[in-house]
Amino acid sequence: MGLVTKLATEATRAHGFEPVRVFSGTYMTGLAMPGASITLLVLPEDESHYNNLLALVDQPAYCPGWVNHARVKEAASTDESAQGPSVKFEPASDPTWERVIAEAYNNVVVEEPYVTLLDQLMGDGDCGQVLLSGATAIHEASEAKELPLNDPAAALARISSLVEDAMGGTSGIIYCLFLDGLAQQLCALEIKDNASLSAKVWGKAMLGALDTLYQYTTARPGHRTLIDALQPFASTLSETGDLSAALDAADKGAAATAHMQPKRGRAVYVQSKDSTADAGAAGLVAVLKGVVSALK
């Protein structure tokens, strides 16, 4: 802990402050993260402020999966009352959906090491593995014929649920919210079967889903996130109905993140001189490449 305190002190001085006490309160690691993260809190010199801040740190936490182990006897218990109502659906096959899911999964498998490397350079190193976990869950459900693929909105809602269970981190939340928004948009457009879909309809629904996503995140184009690939894909698809052009726009958007100043995520405070693309954007492009390849 002496080394940790020394590093925190040096980092604080580098920002123009003179720390008096360093409280190292959190040592954690992501489940898919090849490493660990230590969170440090530099405490104020004033005794009153010092004690008040520590009192806040000591407040118990009751959110699922993040419990105060000093106060909760059984940390693995689950509050069933917090679970939402079950959604009823009838599994159905569709060769196009199944081909898209398989191609997206296969491409994520191929690209996962690259996405992971990008995240190791400018993040916590788990982005590729988290994405692969989500793609694997969807692929396995498709292979087992467990998805309602005859109903696009229902299929997306079910896939969102799988993503919610399988993917961690911020990217998992973003994918989940976007897929939920996409399902809602298809319902609003009264798309009840696959025959009613077209590339432009998908583009319009994706733009609506982006608006839904923006209600929950402040990330926007230019912030060096997967939004920089998602937004140009949706916009181009909505305008042109051309999948190849949309994929090209997403690819260029992801590549452009290499020259952006990070404004969201761990990359904000990870110093690197390497001009590397955002891992989340690169991961999304990996998914989209598989989707477009399957639909050509």
Backbone hydrogen bonds, N-H to C=O, Kabsch-Sander energy under -0.5 kcal/mol:
donor,donor_aa,acceptor,acceptor_aa,energy
5,T,1,M,-2.5
6,K,2,G,-2.2
7,L,3,L,-2.6
8,A,4,V,-2.4
9,T,5,T,-2.4
10,E,6,K,-2.4
11,A,7,L,-2.4
12,T,8,A,-2.2
13,R,9,T,-2.3
14,A,10,E,-1.9
15,H,11,A,-0.7
15,H,12,T,-0.9
16,G,13,R,-2.0
17,F,12,T,-1.9
20,V,43,L,-0.6
21,R,43,L,-0.8
23,F,21,R,-0.5
23,F,41,L,-2.6
24,S,22,V,-0.7
25,G,23,F,-0.9
25,G,39,T,-0.6
26,T,39,T,-1.3
28,M,37,S,-2.8
33,M,30,G,-1.4
35,G,33,M,-2.1
37,S,28,M,-3.6
39,T,26,T,-2.1
39,T,37,S,-0.5
40,L,38,I,-0.5
41,L,23,F,-2.2
42,V,40,L,-0.5
43,L,21,R,-1.5
43,L,41,L,-0.7
50,Y,46,D,-2.6
51,N,47,E,-2.5
52,N,48,S,-2.4
53,L,49,H,-2.3
54,L,50,Y,-1.9
55,A,51,N,-2.1
56,L,52,N,-1.6
57,V,53,L,-2.1
58,D,54,L,-1.9
59,Q,56,L,-1.3
66,W,63,C,-2.0
68,N,61,A,-1.3
69,H,67,V,-1.0
71,R,68,N,-1.9
72,V,68,N,-1.9
73,K,71,R,-0.6
75,A,73,K,-0.7
77,S,74,E,-1.2
80,E,78,T,-1.0
82,A,79,D,-1.7
83,Q,80,E,-1.6
92,A,147,L,-2.8
98,E,94,D,-2.5
99,R,95,P,-2.2
100,V,96,T,-2.5
101,I,97,W,-2.7
102,A,98,E,-2.2
103,E,99,R,-2.5
104,A,100,V,-2.5
105,Y,101,I,-2.3
106,N,102,A,-2.7
107,N,103,E,-2.3
108,V,104,A,-2.1
109,V,105,Y,-2.3
110,V,106,N,-1.7
111,E,107,N,-2.5
112,E,108,V,-1.8
115,V,111,E,-2.4
116,T,112,E,-2.8
117,L,113,P,-2.2
118,L,114,Y,-2.3
119,D,115,V,-1.9
120,Q,116,T,-1.9
121,L,117,L,-1.7
122,M,118,L,-1.7
123,G,119,D,-1.1
125,G,119,D,-0.9
130,V,126,D,-2.6
131,L,127,C,-2.3
132,L,128,G,-2.3
133,S,129,Q,-1.9
134,G,130,V,-1.9
135,A,131,L,-2.5
136,T,132,L,-2.6
137,A,133,S,-2.0
138,I,134,G,-2.0
139,H,135,A,-2.5
140,E,136,T,-2.8
141,A,137,A,-1.9
142,S,138,I,-2.1
143,E,139,H,-2.7
144,A,140,E,-1.9
145,K,142,S,-1.5
146,E,141,A,-2.8
149,L,92,A,-1.9
149,L,147,L,-1.8
151,D,148,P,-1.7
155,A,151,D,-2.9
156,L,152,P,-2.5
157,A,153,A,-2.2
158,R,154,A,-2.3
159,I,155,A,-2.6
160,S,156,L,-2.6
161,S,157,A,-1.6
162,L,158,R,-2.0
163,V,159,I,-2.6
164,E,160,S,-2.5
165,D,161,S,-1.7
166,A,162,L,-2.3
167,M,163,V,-2.8
172,G,168,G,-1.2
173,I,169,G,-1.4
174,I,170,T,-2.4
175,Y,171,S,-2.7
176,C,172,G,-2.2
177,L,173,I,-2.7
178,F,174,I,-2.5
179,L,175,Y,-2.7
180,D,176,C,-2.3
181,G,177,L,-2.4
182,L,178,F,-2.5
183,A,179,L,-2.3
184,Q,180,D,-2.2
185,Q,181,G,-2.1
186,L,182,L,-2.0
187,C,183,A,-1.9
188,A,184,Q,-2.3
189,L,185,Q,-2.0
190,E,187,C,-1.4
191,I,186,L,-2.9
192,K,190,E,-0.9
196,S,193,D,-1.1
197,L,194,N,-1.5
202,W,198,S,-2.4
203,G,199,A,-2.3
204,K,200,K,-2.8
205,A,201,V,-2.6
206,M,202,W,-2.5
207,L,203,G,-2.1
208,G,204,K,-1.9
209,A,205,A,-2.3
210,L,206,M,-2.1
211,D,207,L,-1.8
212,T,208,G,-1.7
213,L,209,A,-2.6
214,Y,210,L,-2.5
215,Q,211,D,-0.5
215,Q,212,T,-1.2
216,Y,213,L,-1.9
217,T,213,L,-1.2
223,H,220,R,-1.9
228,D,225,T,-1.7
229,A,226,L,-1.4
230,L,226,L,-2.4
231,Q,227,I,-2.6
233,F,229,A,-1.3
234,A,230,L,-2.4
235,S,231,Q,-2.6
236,T,232,P,-2.3
237,L,233,F,-2.3
238,S,234,A,-2.3
239,E,235,S,-2.1
240,T,236,T,-2.8
241,G,236,T,-0.6
241,G,237,L,-1.5
243,L,241,G,-0.7
246,A,242,D,-2.2
247,L,243,L,-2.6
248,D,244,S,-2.3
249,A,245,A,-2.1
250,A,246,A,-2.2
251,D,247,L,-2.7
252,K,248,D,-2.4
253,G,249,A,-2.2
254,A,250,A,-2.4
255,A,251,D,-2.3
256,A,252,K,-2.1
257,T,253,G,-0.6
257,T,254,A,-1.0
258,A,255,A,-1.5
259,H,256,A,-1.7
260,M,257,T,-1.4
263,K,223,H,-1.7
264,R,223,H,-0.7
268,V,265,G,-1.6
269,Y,266,R,-1.3
270,V,267,A,-0.5
271,Q,269,Y,-0.7
276,T,274,D,-1.5
278,D,254,A,-0.6
282,A,278,D,-2.3
283,G,279,A,-2.6
284,L,280,G,-2.0
285,V,281,A,-2.1
286,A,282,A,-1.8
287,V,283,G,-1.7
288,L,284,L,-2.8
289,K,285,V,-2.7
290,G,286,A,-1.4
291,V,287,V,-2.1
292,V,288,L,-2.9
293,S,289,K,-2.4
294,A,290,G,-1.9
295,L,291,V,-1.2
296,K,292,V,-0.9
296,K,293,S,-0.6
